[in-house]
C-alpha cells in the first residue's frame, strides 16, 4: 500500500460523467475506486450530468471542459492546454490518466512529458490511426484489457484486465434454465451476429433462443438479422435498450452470452462471465480475458471451438457439473477483471 504522502494527485480525463450514458457510465465506478489509490482526484469530462454531481466526494473535483459545437470544442482545447501548463509548473506530484480519449493526449502530452508528469492512456479497441500512434509515444503507459486488445505492439502496453463493478455479483450461482443466448451491445455489423444465427441453425436439438439487447445502430443490418433468422428457423428476440439494473437481471437469468467482435473485449461479455453465463465466442482474446478458456481446456477433452458446439455446452453436462463450471467461470472472471485490482495496478505505475 502506497503511503498517502507518496501518492500523486490524479487528473482523470474522460468523455462523460453520466450514469445514463450506456457506454461510459462505468467510468464513474473507476473514478470512485481511484480515490483509494491517489491523494486526490480531479475529473475533466467533455460532458457532466449535473444532477449526478452529488456522487463526488471530498477528494473528487469535477470539471466540464465542453464539447459539441466547434466553439465549445475550441474552448475545451484551450482549457486542456492551460491545464497542462499549470501541471508542468506546479511543484506538486501529479499524474494524468486519459480514458478512451486520444485528443487530450495530443493537446497535453508533449508539455507533460517534458515536465516529467506520469501519463497513462486506457484504450481497449482494435480501431487505430495516426493520432493513437502519436499518443502512445507521448504517454508513459498504455493500459488495455490485454496486450491483444491494443491495436498495435508497443513496449508501453500493459494488459491489466478490465475494471468491473462486482457489487451486484451473487455469492454463489445455482442452476438456471437453459433457454437463452444473450447478445449484448449495439446492433451493428462489427458484432458479427449473423455468425451465431448460422451456427444456431445447425443445432438440431435443445436450440436456445437468441436475445438481442442494445441500441440498433444499423437498422438495415438489424433487418438482415431478422430475415436470416426467420429463413433458418432460429428464434431471435429483441429486448431493446435496458437500464443497468435491468441488464444485470438479464445476465443473472441468462444461460449464455455471445461475443462476435474480433480482437477486442466487450465489457458486457465479461459481466456475463461474472454473472455465471457461459461465453460463446471464437474470439480467443475474450475467452482468455474471462478465464473461460482455462476452465474449458481443463474440463473438456474434446475441441468445442465451433460456435454450434459452444451453444450446446450445457447439454454436454449434468446439472451439478453446469453449476460447478458456472461458479468457476464467475470466480475466475471476477478475479481477472476486478475494479480494485485494475485501479491498484494503474496507481502502481502512475505513482512512481
C-alpha positions as CSV (number, residue, x, y, z in Angstrom):
1,X,0.0,0.0,0.0
2,X,1.5,3.4,-1.0
3,X,1.7,5.9,1.8
4,X,-0.7,8.9,1.3
5,X,2.4,11.2,1.4
6,X,3.8,9.3,-1.6
7,X,0.6,9.2,-3.6
8,X,0.2,11.6,-6.5
9,X,-2.8,13.8,-7.3
10,X,-4.7,12.3,-10.2
11,X,-6.1,14.2,-13.2
12,X,-8.7,11.9,-14.7
13,X,-9.7,12.9,-18.3
14,X,-12.8,11.3,-19.8
15,X,-15.6,11.9,-22.2
16,X,-18.6,11.9,-19.8
17,X,-19.6,11.9,-16.1
18,X,-23.1,10.4,-16.6
19,X,-24.8,7.4,-15.1
20,X,-27.2,7.3,-18.0
21,X,-24.5,7.1,-20.7
22,X,-24.7,3.4,-21.6
23,X,-21.1,3.2,-22.9
24,X,-19.4,5.4,-20.3
25,X,-21.3,5.1,-17.1
26,X,-18.8,2.6,-15.7
27,X,-16.2,5.4,-15.7
28,X,-17.8,6.8,-12.5
29,X,-17.1,3.5,-10.8
30,X,-13.4,3.7,-11.9
31,X,-13.2,7.3,-10.6
32,X,-14.8,6.4,-7.3
33,X,-12.3,3.5,-6.9
34,X,-9.3,5.7,-7.8
35,X,-9.9,7.8,-4.6
36,X,-8.4,4.9,-2.7
37,X,-5.2,4.9,-4.7
38,X,-4.4,8.6,-5.1
39,X,-4.1,11.6,-2.8
40,X,-6.9,13.3,-4.6
41,X,-8.8,13.0,-8.0
42,X,-9.8,15.8,-10.4
43,X,-12.1,14.8,-13.2
44,X,-12.2,16.7,-16.5
45,X,-15.1,15.5,-18.7
46,X,-16.5,16.7,-22.0
47,X,-20.0,16.2,-20.6
48,X,-21.1,16.3,-17.0
49,X,-24.6,15.4,-16.0
50,X,-25.1,18.0,-13.2
51,X,-27.8,16.1,-11.3
52,X,-25.3,13.4,-10.6
53,X,-22.6,15.6,-9.2
54,X,-23.6,14.6,-5.7
55,X,-21.7,11.4,-6.4
56,X,-18.5,13.4,-6.0
57,X,-16.8,13.2,-2.6
58,X,-14.4,15.4,-0.6
59,X,-11.4,14.4,-2.6
60,X,-13.0,14.4,-6.1
61,X,-13.5,17.6,-8.1
62,X,-15.4,17.5,-11.4
63,X,-15.0,20.0,-14.2
64,X,-16.7,20.2,-17.6
65,X,-14.4,21.1,-20.4
66,X,-17.1,21.3,-23.0
67,X,-17.9,19.6,-26.3
68,X,-20.4,19.6,-29.1
69,X,-20.2,22.8,-31.1
70,X,-17.0,24.0,-32.7
71,X,-16.7,26.9,-30.3
72,X,-17.2,24.7,-27.3
73,X,-14.6,22.2,-28.6
74,X,-12.1,25.1,-29.1
75,X,-12.7,26.3,-25.6
76,X,-12.1,22.8,-24.3
77,X,-8.8,22.5,-26.2
78,X,-7.6,25.8,-24.8
79,X,-8.6,24.8,-21.3
80,X,-6.8,21.5,-21.5
81,X,-3.6,23.2,-22.9
82,X,-3.6,25.6,-20.0
83,X,-4.2,22.7,-17.6
84,X,-1.1,21.1,-19.0
85,X,0.9,24.4,-18.4
86,X,-0.3,24.5,-14.8
87,X,0.6,20.9,-14.1
88,X,4.0,21.4,-15.7
89,X,5.0,24.4,-13.4
90,X,3.3,23.3,-10.1
91,X,5.7,22.0,-7.5
92,X,3.4,19.1,-6.7
93,X,3.2,15.4,-7.5
94,X,0.6,14.9,-10.3
95,X,-0.3,12.0,-12.7
96,X,-2.7,12.2,-15.7
97,X,-4.9,9.3,-16.8
98,X,-6.7,9.5,-20.1
99,X,-9.8,7.3,-20.5
100,X,-10.5,6.2,-24.1
101,X,-9.7,9.7,-25.4
102,X,-6.7,10.3,-27.6
103,X,-7.2,14.1,-28.4
104,X,-6.4,15.3,-24.9
105,X,-3.1,13.4,-25.1
106,X,-2.2,15.2,-28.3
107,X,-3.0,18.6,-26.6
108,X,-1.3,18.0,-23.3
109,X,1.1,15.1,-23.8
110,X,4.3,16.9,-25.0
111,X,4.3,19.5,-22.2
112,X,3.7,16.9,-19.5
113,X,6.3,14.6,-20.9
114,X,8.9,17.4,-20.8
115,X,7.8,18.2,-17.2
116,X,8.1,14.6,-16.1
117,X,4.4,14.2,-15.2
118,X,3.5,10.4,-15.5
119,X,0.7,9.8,-18.0
120,X,-1.4,6.7,-18.7
121,X,-3.9,6.1,-21.5
122,X,-6.6,3.5,-21.3
123,X,-7.5,2.2,-24.7
124,X,-9.2,-1.1,-25.5
125,X,-10.3,-1.2,-29.1
126,X,-8.8,-2.5,-32.3
127,X,-9.5,0.8,-34.1
128,X,-6.2,2.5,-34.7
129,X,-4.8,5.5,-36.5
130,X,-2.0,8.1,-36.6
131,X,-3.4,10.0,-33.6
132,X,-3.3,6.9,-31.4
133,X,0.2,6.1,-32.6
134,X,1.4,9.6,-31.7
135,X,-0.4,9.5,-28.3
136,X,1.2,6.2,-27.5
137,X,4.6,7.8,-27.8
138,X,3.7,10.7,-25.5
139,X,2.4,8.7,-22.6
140,X,4.4,6.6,-20.2
141,X,1.9,3.7,-20.3
142,X,-0.9,2.4,-22.5
143,X,-3.3,0.3,-20.4
144,X,-5.7,-2.2,-22.0
145,X,-7.7,-5.3,-21.1
146,X,-4.9,-7.4,-22.7
147,X,-2.0,-6.7,-25.0
148,X,-4.1,-8.2,-27.8
149,X,-6.9,-5.5,-27.3
150,X,-4.5,-2.7,-28.0
151,X,-4.3,-2.0,-31.8
152,X,-0.5,-2.4,-32.2
153,X,2.6,-3.7,-30.4
154,X,4.3,-1.3,-28.0
155,X,6.6,-1.8,-25.0
156,X,4.4,0.7,-23.2
157,X,1.3,-1.5,-23.4
158,X,0.2,-3.2,-20.1
159,X,-2.5,-5.8,-20.3
160,X,-4.3,-5.5,-16.9
161,X,-7.8,-6.9,-17.3
162,X,-11.0,-4.8,-17.2
163,X,-12.4,-2.9,-14.2
164,X,-15.9,-4.3,-13.4
165,X,-18.1,-3.2,-10.5
166,X,-19.0,-6.5,-8.9
167,X,-21.2,-5.3,-6.0
168,X,-24.1,-7.0,-7.7
169,X,-22.4,-10.4,-8.2
170,X,-24.1,-13.3,-6.4
171,X,-22.1,-15.1,-3.8
172,X,-23.0,-18.4,-5.3
173,X,-24.6,-19.4,-8.6
174,X,-27.2,-22.1,-8.8
175,X,-28.9,-23.9,-11.6
176,X,-30.7,-21.8,-14.2
177,X,-32.9,-22.6,-17.2
178,X,-31.1,-23.4,-20.4
179,X,-33.1,-21.3,-22.8
180,X,-31.4,-18.1,-23.9
181,X,-28.2,-17.0,-25.6
182,X,-27.7,-13.2,-25.0
183,X,-26.1,-10.8,-27.4
184,X,-25.5,-7.5,-25.7
185,X,-24.4,-4.2,-27.2
186,X,-25.1,-2.1,-30.2
187,X,-26.6,-3.9,-33.1
188,X,-24.0,-3.4,-35.8
189,X,-22.0,-5.5,-38.3
190,X,-18.9,-5.4,-36.2
191,X,-20.7,-7.7,-33.7
192,X,-21.0,-10.5,-36.4
193,X,-24.4,-11.5,-35.2
194,X,-25.1,-13.5,-38.4
195,X,-22.4,-16.0,-37.4
196,X,-24.2,-17.1,-34.2
197,X,-27.5,-17.3,-36.1
198,X,-25.9,-19.6,-38.7
199,X,-24.3,-21.6,-36.0
200,X,-27.5,-22.0,-34.1
201,X,-29.3,-23.2,-37.2
202,X,-27.0,-26.2,-37.2
203,X,-28.1,-27.1,-33.6
204,X,-30.8,-29.8,-34.1
205,X,-31.8,-30.3,-30.5
206,X,-32.1,-28.0,-27.5
207,X,-31.6,-24.9,-29.6
208,X,-31.5,-21.8,-27.4
209,X,-33.4,-18.6,-28.3
210,X,-31.1,-15.6,-29.2
211,X,-32.0,-12.5,-27.2
212,X,-30.6,-9.2,-28.5
213,X,-30.1,-6.4,-26.0
214,X,-28.9,-2.9,-27.0
215,X,-29.3,0.0,-29.3
216,X,-30.0,-0.6,-33.0
217,X,-27.1,1.2,-34.6
218,X,-27.6,-0.1,-38.1
219,X,-31.2,-0.6,-38.9
220,X,-30.6,-2.3,-42.3
221,X,-28.3,-4.9,-40.6
222,X,-31.0,-5.5,-37.9
223,X,-33.5,-6.3,-40.6
224,X,-31.0,-8.6,-42.3
225,X,-30.6,-10.5,-39.0
226,X,-34.3,-10.9,-38.5
227,X,-34.8,-12.1,-42.1
228,X,-31.9,-14.6,-41.9
229,X,-33.2,-16.0,-38.5
230,X,-36.7,-16.4,-39.9
231,X,-35.3,-18.2,-43.0
232,X,-33.3,-20.6,-40.9
233,X,-35.9,-21.2,-38.2
234,X,-33.9,-19.5,-35.4
235,X,-35.8,-17.6,-32.7
236,X,-34.4,-14.1,-32.2
237,X,-36.0,-11.8,-29.6
238,X,-35.2,-8.1,-29.3
239,X,-35.4,-6.7,-25.8
240,X,-34.3,-3.2,-26.7
241,X,-32.0,-0.9,-24.7
242,X,-32.0,-1.7,-21.0
243,X,-31.1,0.2,-17.8
244,X,-28.1,-1.0,-15.9
245,X,-30.2,-2.9,-13.3
246,X,-32.4,-4.5,-16.0
247,X,-29.4,-5.6,-17.9
248,X,-27.8,-7.2,-14.8
249,X,-31.1,-9.1,-14.2
250,X,-30.9,-10.5,-17.8
251,X,-27.3,-11.6,-17.2
252,X,-28.2,-13.3,-14.0
253,X,-31.1,-15.1,-15.6
254,X,-29.4,-15.9,-19.0
255,X,-27.5,-19.1,-19.6
256,X,-25.0,-18.0,-22.3
257,X,-23.7,-14.8,-23.8
258,X,-22.2,-14.3,-27.3
259,X,-19.2,-12.2,-28.3
260,X,-18.6,-11.8,-32.1
261,X,-16.1,-8.9,-32.1
262,X,-12.6,-9.8,-33.1
263,X,-9.5,-8.8,-31.1
264,X,-11.4,-6.7,-28.6
265,X,-13.3,-7.5,-25.3
266,X,-16.8,-6.2,-24.7
267,X,-17.3,-5.2,-21.1
268,X,-20.8,-6.6,-21.1
269,X,-19.5,-10.1,-22.1
270,X,-17.1,-10.0,-19.1
271,X,-20.0,-9.0,-16.9
272,X,-21.9,-12.0,-18.3
273,X,-18.9,-14.2,-17.2
274,X,-19.0,-12.6,-13.7
275,X,-22.8,-13.4,-13.5
276,X,-22.1,-17.1,-14.5
277,X,-23.0,-17.1,-18.2
278,X,-21.1,-19.4,-20.4
279,X,-19.4,-17.3,-23.1
280,X,-19.9,-18.4,-26.7
281,X,-17.2,-17.0,-28.9
282,X,-14.4,-17.7,-31.4
283,X,-12.5,-14.6,-30.1
284,X,-9.6,-16.1,-28.2
285,X,-8.9,-12.8,-26.5
286,X,-12.2,-12.6,-24.7
287,X,-12.1,-16.3,-23.8
288,X,-8.7,-15.8,-22.2
289,X,-9.6,-12.4,-20.5
290,X,-12.7,-14.0,-19.0
291,X,-10.8,-17.1,-17.7
292,X,-13.2,-19.4,-19.5
293,X,-10.5,-20.8,-21.9
294,X,-8.5,-22.2,-18.9
295,X,-11.6,-23.8,-17.5
296,X,-12.9,-25.3,-20.7
297,X,-9.4,-26.7,-21.5
298,X,-9.3,-28.3,-18.1
299,X,-12.9,-29.7,-18.1
300,X,-13.3,-30.9,-21.7
301,X,-11.2,-33.4,-23.6
302,X,-12.6,-32.5,-27.0
303,X,-12.4,-29.5,-29.2
304,X,-15.5,-27.3,-28.7
305,X,-14.2,-24.2,-30.5
306,X,-17.1,-24.2,-33.1
307,X,-20.0,-21.9,-32.1
308,X,-22.7,-24.5,-32.6
309,X,-20.9,-26.8,-30.1
310,X,-20.4,-24.0,-27.7
311,X,-24.1,-23.1,-27.7
312,X,-24.9,-26.6,-26.7
313,X,-22.2,-26.8,-24.0
314,X,-24.7,-27.1,-21.1
315,X,-26.3,-30.2,-22.6
316,X,-23.0,-32.0,-22.5
317,X,-23.0,-31.6,-18.7
318,X,-25.0,-32.9,-15.8
319,X,-26.9,-30.3,-13.8
320,X,-24.3,-30.2,-10.9
321,X,-21.5,-30.0,-13.4
322,X,-23.1,-27.0,-15.0
323,X,-23.4,-25.3,-11.7
324,X,-19.8,-26.0,-10.7
325,X,-18.4,-24.7,-14.0
326,X,-20.6,-21.6,-13.8
327,X,-19.2,-20.8,-10.4
328,X,-15.6,-21.4,-11.7
329,X,-16.2,-19.0,-14.6
330,X,-17.8,-16.4,-12.3
331,X,-14.9,-16.6,-9.8
332,X,-12.1,-16.5,-12.3
333,X,-13.6,-13.8,-14.5
334,X,-14.2,-11.7,-11.3
335,X,-10.6,-12.1,-10.2
336,X,-9.1,-11.3,-13.6
337,X,-11.3,-8.2,-14.0
338,X,-11.6,-6.8,-10.5
339,X,-12.0,-3.0,-10.4
340,X,-10.0,-2.8,-7.3
341,X,-7.1,-4.7,-8.9
342,X,-7.2,-2.7,-12.1
343,X,-7.0,0.7,-10.3
344,X,-4.4,-0.6,-8.0
345,X,-2.3,-1.6,-11.0
346,X,-2.8,1.7,-12.7
347,X,-1.8,3.5,-9.5
348,X,1.3,1.3,-9.1
349,X,2.6,2.6,-12.4
350,X,1.4,6.2,-12.2
351,X,2.5,6.8,-8.6
352,X,6.2,6.0,-9.5
